[in-house]
Amino acid sequence: MTAVYYIILAAYSLVLIYITIYCLIQFQLLFYYQKSHHRPAERKNDPQQSLHQHPLVTVQLPVYNERYVIARLIDAVCAFVYPKSKIEIQILDDSTDDTVAIVAGKVKEYQDKGFDIVQIRRENRKGYKAGALRDAMPKTKGAFIAIFDADFLPEPDFLTRTMPYFNDPEIGVVQTRWEHINRDYSLLTRLQAMQLNVHFTIEQQGRRAADQMLQFNGTAGIWRKKTIEDAGGWADDTLTEDLDLSIRAQLKGWKIQYLEDVGSPAELPAEMNGFKSQQFRWMKGGAETAKKMLPAVWQSPLPMRKKIHTTFHLLSSTLFVFVFMLGILSVPLLLAVRGLHIDTNIFSVFIIGTLSIIWVYYVANVTNEFTNPKKSFWRDLVKFTFLFPVFLAMSMGLSLHNTIAVLQGYWGRKSEFVRTPKFNIQSIRDSFRKSTYHSKSIRWTTIIEGLLCLYFVYAVFLGYRLHDRSMVLFHVLLAIGYGSIFFYSIKHVNVK
């Protein structure tokens, strides 16, 4: 039995080391992020040139069954402050419901107003979003291609604020920061906003400041058409075609310009099963892209520091695998440390990882001028003090679901591109309850999430029984996390 205890202790320690390294890398990005904000010119992302000419821009809107939001997106794009003769709008419509008729009506409306706008339909949905973008490429007229998902509401000055950066011939992509139309709609949307704010401040701007590889986020950005062609075009062999093409383009020498000060509003998933489908696609696609692109990264002439950082960037989805393992192993660990007569205080050194990630999220969500422009320090501090532990709990509760996605990605198991339904929710008064876009069944993973909640409730009592309360808080958070994911997954199935 002693050998088993040592194996549990070793496995738990290795998992904890990996998670701590990931947290410290995030803290390093925070360092570069803060450093960049002390350089006024870099902070403003000033291209140093105005838009003297207006090159032709193709705006592509890939959509699939988006009856609630597609009309407002088309209206927003047609409101761009940019010469009408210099904008081509392609609506890549793979829909199978009345979205098709809505799009057709809006296209006719704006064609009558003189806009170059078309609805492009395909015989099948081959390749999903990547396939739609790839198939439409030969039909594009513009030398630059702006892409927006259906739930976005780009500002009228989007093109005038982004296009000047292409005066630099090395820039292949300009990516803007996502904003959140419905951040305060529910606890679920607030927690999503917390995580996305970290990515669109600390991670993206930090990588830019550290001269590391960035990524196009699939929407709210512009590609130089030549860059797409040079990098090999859109590929549908991963569920994150945006990350895949981003890495390929940068390996070809192209640069991605990230604009933290240009926000692009979008709608966050308002119900749990839609959110989980989005997470599954991102996590599985991230694993698929890592499997596909890591060999090319390490065979490239990139400096070693870039190879290492890009590796952790591409492996970021695997963090959930280690979080899941950490939780599962933590219960037998209680028995192992007791059997080996080890003081659990030996793990206190890893608190550095927790403190690092707390500070990262604090900066991104409390002190950041872009994600929190109307700052009230004490109010925001109290709000963050409440929300962050809930965020940790829910993130840990998602770890089973996301672990399955990651493992499928590495195993090469293919699945369809399941789009995240949006419901035109912009305020607390709006509701998704009458929507037709809902999950129709309870997945087996949801049942296991409920059982894991009970598993960690038992772990709390086990800790008290063994007179070892070192992990009580951890197990309480795990129980709350899995219990919340289970509860809302059941509640949001086929809501009426």
N, C-alpha and C positions, 0 to 999 in steps of 0.2 A: 504493500500500500504506500510505503514511503516513496517508491519510485514514481508512482502515479501522482503523488502530491508534488514532487519536484517537476514533473512534466507540466502540470497545471500552472505552477508558479513561473516556470520558464516561458510558457506560452503567453500567459497574462502579461509578463514583463515585456516581451517582445512586441506585443500588440500596443502596449502603453508607450513604448519607445517610439514606434512609428507615428502614433497620434501626436505625441509631443513634438517630434520633428516637423510634422505638418503644421502645427500651431506656431512653431518658431519661424517657419518660412513665411507664414502669414504676417507675423510680427516684423519680419525683415521687409516685406512689402509696405507695411505701415511706415517703417523708417524712411523708405524712399519716397513714399507718398507725402509725408510731412516735410521732407527735405525739398520736394518739388514745390510745395506751397510757400516756401520761403524765397522762391525765385519768381518775382512778379511776371516776368516775360513768359516763363514756362507755364505758370499758373493760368495765364489768360489764353494759352494755346494760340497766340497771335500768329497768323500766317504771314504777316508783314506785307501782304498784298491785297488789294481790293479786287472785286470781280469786274475786270475791265470788259471782258467778253462773256457771253452767255452760251456756253456749249450746249448742244442738244443732249438732254437727259431723258432716258427711258425709265419710267416708274413702273415697277412690276408689283402687282398685288396678288400673290398666290393665295387662293381661298378654297375652302371645302366646307360646305354646309354652314354658312355663317349668316343666317337670316336676320339675326338681331343686331349685327354690328357693321355689315358690309356697306350699307348706304352712307353711314356717317364717315367711314374711311374714304370713300370716293369723294364725298363733299369736301373733306379736309384736303385731299390731294389736289383737287381742282381749285382750291383757294390759295395755292402757293403763290407767293409774290415773286413771280418769275415770268418772263415772256411766254405767252401761251404758245407761240409758234416754236418754242424751244423745249417743249415738254411732250413726250409721247407716253401715254398711259396704257399699259397692258394689264387686264384683269385675267389672271390665269385661273379660270374657274373650273374646278373638277367636281363641283357640287352635284348632288343627286336629289336635292329637295327644292323648295321654292326660292332658294337663294339665286337659282339660275334666272328666274323671272325678275327678281329684284334687281340683279345686276344688269339684265337686258334693258330694263326701264331707265336705270341711271345712265347707262351708256348712251341710249337714245337722247335723253335729256341734255347731256353735255355735248354730244355730237352736234345737236341743233344749235348749241352756243359757240360752236367753232373749235371745240377741243379735239385733239387727235387722240381718241380713246377707243379701245376695242375690247371685246370679250372673247377670249381664246378658250375654246373647249377642246377636250381630247376624248378619244373613243374609250379610253380606260385610264385608270389612275396609276399607271405603271411608274414606279420610282417615287410616287408620292410627291412631296414638295420639291425635292431635288430633281425629280423627273420633269415636273412642270417647268421649273426654271431652265433646265437643260434643253427641253424641247422648244422653248420660246426663244432661246438665244439667237437662232438664225433669223428671227423675225424682228429683232431689235434694230432700231435706227441710231440710237444714241451711242456716243463713245463712253458714256457713264450710265450706270444702272443703279437706281435707288430701289430698295426693297422694303416693303412694309407688310407685316402680318395683319390680319383682319381686325384685331382688337386695338390697333394703334390709332392715335389722333395726332399726327405730326402738326407742328406749328406752321403758320403761313410763311415764316422766314426760314424754314428748314434749309432750302437749297441755297439761299443767299448767304447763310452762315457756314455752310459746309463746303460748297464747291470751291471757294478760293484756295483750300488746302491742296487741291490737285494742281496748283501752279508748280508745286514741287514734283518733278517727273518720277521720283522714287516712291511717291505715295500711291499705293494701289487700292487702299480702302480707307474710308473715313467712317468711324463708328461713333454714335452719340449715346448719351446716358439715358437709360429708361427711367421714366417717372411713373407714378402710380395714380391713376384716376380715382380708384376706389380703395385706397390704403386704409381708411378708417371705417370701412364697411363692417368688418367683423374681426374677431381675434385672429382668425385664419389669415385674412389679408394683411393684417398688421405684422404677423410673424413672417410672411413671405417677403414683405417690404424690407424687413430687417436684413434678411439674407441677401436680397438683390442689391440693397444699398451698399453692402460690403463689396460685392463684385464690381459694381459700377462706380466705386470710388477707390477703395484701397487696392483692389486687385488690378483693375484695368489701368488706372493712373499710376499705381505703384510699379507695375511692369513697364509702363511707358518710361517712367523716370529712371528705372534701373536698366533700360535698354534690353529688355527681355521680349520674348514673343508674346504678342497679344492675340486677341481673337475677334472676328466678326461674330456678332450675336444673333445672326439669322434675320434680323429686322432692324429698322431705324438706322440704316447705314447705306453707304454708296460704294459701289465697286467701279473701278476703271475696267471697262470691258476687256481691254488688252490683258489686264492682270488675270482675269478669269480664264481667258484662252491660254495664256502662257503657263498657268498652273495646272492645266489639264481639264478644266471645265468642271461643272457640277457632277458629282458622283453619288449614286444612290445605294452604295454598299455599306453605309452606316446611317444611323438615325440622326446623327448630328453633322449633316452635310456642311453646315456653316463652319464648325471647328475644323473639319477635315480640310476644306478648301483654304481656310486661313493658314494652317500649317504649311500646306503645299506651296501657297503663294509666297510665304516668308522664306521658305527654303530656296525659292527661286530668286530671292533678293529683294522682293517688294516689301514696303513698309506699311504698317497699319497706323493710322493717326486716330487717337482716341480723344474725343472732346467731352470732357467732364462738364463744361459750362453750357453745353447745348442739350437741353432735355427733350425727350420724346415721350409724351404721355401714353400710357397703355393700361389695359384692364387686367387686374390680377384674377386668377381663378377664384371663384366665390364659394365653390362647394368642394368637399374633400375628395371625391372620386375623380373629378376633373384635375384637381391639383396632383393627385397621385399618378394619373396617367401622364401628366407633364413631367413629373419627376422620373418616372420610369423611362420615358423617352430620352431625357437628358442623361440619366445615369448609364443606361445601356449604350446609347450612342457614344458617350464619352469613353466607355470601355472599348467599343468597337474601333473608335478612332485611335486610341492608344495602341491597340494591337496592330493596327494598320500602319501607323506613322512613326512609332518609336524606332523601328529599325532604320528608317530613312533619316531620322534626327541624329542618331548616333553614327551613321555613316557619312554625315554631312561635315563640311569644314567649320561648323560653328565652334566658337570657343567653348571650353569645357564647362564654364559656369552657365552658359546658355543651355547646353545639353542637359545639365543636371536640373536646372530650373524648369525647362520645358518638360522634362520627364515627370516632375512632381505636378506640373500643370495638367498634363494629360492623364496622370494617375489620380487626379483629385476625387473622382467618383469612387475610387476604392476606399476612401476614408470611411464610408458607410459600412463596408465589410468589416473593417477593424473595430468600428464602434459596436457593431452587432456582436462580434466575437468578444469584445471587452465585457459587454453586458452578460452574455451567456456564461463566460468563464468566471465572472465575479462571484457567483453563488458557490460553486465548488471550491473557489479560492478561500472562502471563509473556513471551510473544513481543512484545506491544505495548510494554511498558516497556523491553525490550531494544532494540527498533527505534527507539524515541523517545529512548533514552538517559536515562530517568527513574529516579531513585532510588526504590525501593519504600517507603522510609521516609516518604514523603509521606502514606502511609495510616495511619501510626502514631497520628495524632490520633484515629482512630476507635476506639482501644482503650478510650476512655471508655465506649462503649456496652457492650463486653464486661465491663468492671469493674462497671458499674452492674447488669447482669443477674446477675453472680456474687453480688453483695451481696444482691440481692433473693431469690435462691434460698437463700442462706446463712441469712438471717433466717427465712425461711418454714420451713426444714427442720431447722435446727440450734438456733437460740436460741428458737424459738417454743414457748411453754408448752403450747399446745393440740395441735400436731402432734408435739411431742417432749416429753412430760411427764416422762419419766425421763432427764434430761439427764446425760451424762457427757462433758464438753467435749472432751477430747483424743480419746476414742474416736469421738465424733460428727464431729469435725473431720477425722480421718483417713478416716472413711467418706465424708464429703462430698467430700473431695479426690479420692477415687477415683471416686465415682459421678457427679459433675457433668460431667467430660469425657466419660464414657460417655453421659450424658444428652444432651449437645450433639451427639455423634456420631449417636445414634439419631434425634434430632429432625431433623438435617440429612438423614439417610437416609429419613425419612418425607416429605421435601419434594416429591418427584415425585408420590407418591400423593395428598398433600393439595392440591397445585397443581391436579391434574386435577379434584378435588372443587370447589375454589373457582371454577375457570373454568367448570365446568358450571353452578354456581350463578348466576354472572353472565350466562351465555349463555341461561339459562332452560330448560336441558334437565332434564326431570323424571325422577325415579327413585323406586322404592319405598322405604319406610321399612324398612331392614334392621336388625332388632333385634340387640343384642349378646348372644350366648349366655352364660349363667352356669351354673356347675356345682356350687354349694354347696361351694366350696373355702374352708375357714377355717383350715387349718393345712398345714404342709409335708407331712403324711402323706396329704392328700387328692390326688386325681388327676382330670384331665379326659380321660384317655386312652381311657376306655371310653364316653365320651359319644357320643350320636347327633347332637349339634348341632355339626357340623364342616363346614368348606368342602370341597366335593367336587372342586374343580379349581384349577389354577394359573392365575392371571390374567396377562394379557399385561404388565401393569405390573410384575409380579414379575420377569419376564425382563429388562425394561429396567433394573430396580434392580440386577440382577446385572451387566449391561453397564456401568452407571455405576460400580460398584465397580472394574471393570477400568480405566475411564476415569481415575479418580482415582489408581489405582496407577501408571498411566502418567504422570500429572501429577507424582507424587513423583520419578520417574526423570528427567522433563523438567527439573524444577527443579535437580537435581544436574548434569545435562548442561549447563544454561545458567549454572551457577555462581550461581544465585539460589535461596537456601534460605529466603527470607522467607515462603513459603507452604507449606513442607513439612508443618508441623504441621496446618495447615488441611486440606490434601489427605489427610493420614493419617486425620484424623477423618472426612472425607467417605467415604474408602474403607472404613473400619471401619463407619460408619453404614449405607451402602448394602449392604455385605456382610452385616451382621447382619440387616437387614430381609429381604434375599433368603434367607438361610439359614433363619431361623425361619419365614418364610412357606412355604417348601418343606417344612420339617420338620413343621409343624403342619397340613398338608393331609391329611385323612382318617386321622388318627392312630389306630392300633389298640393 
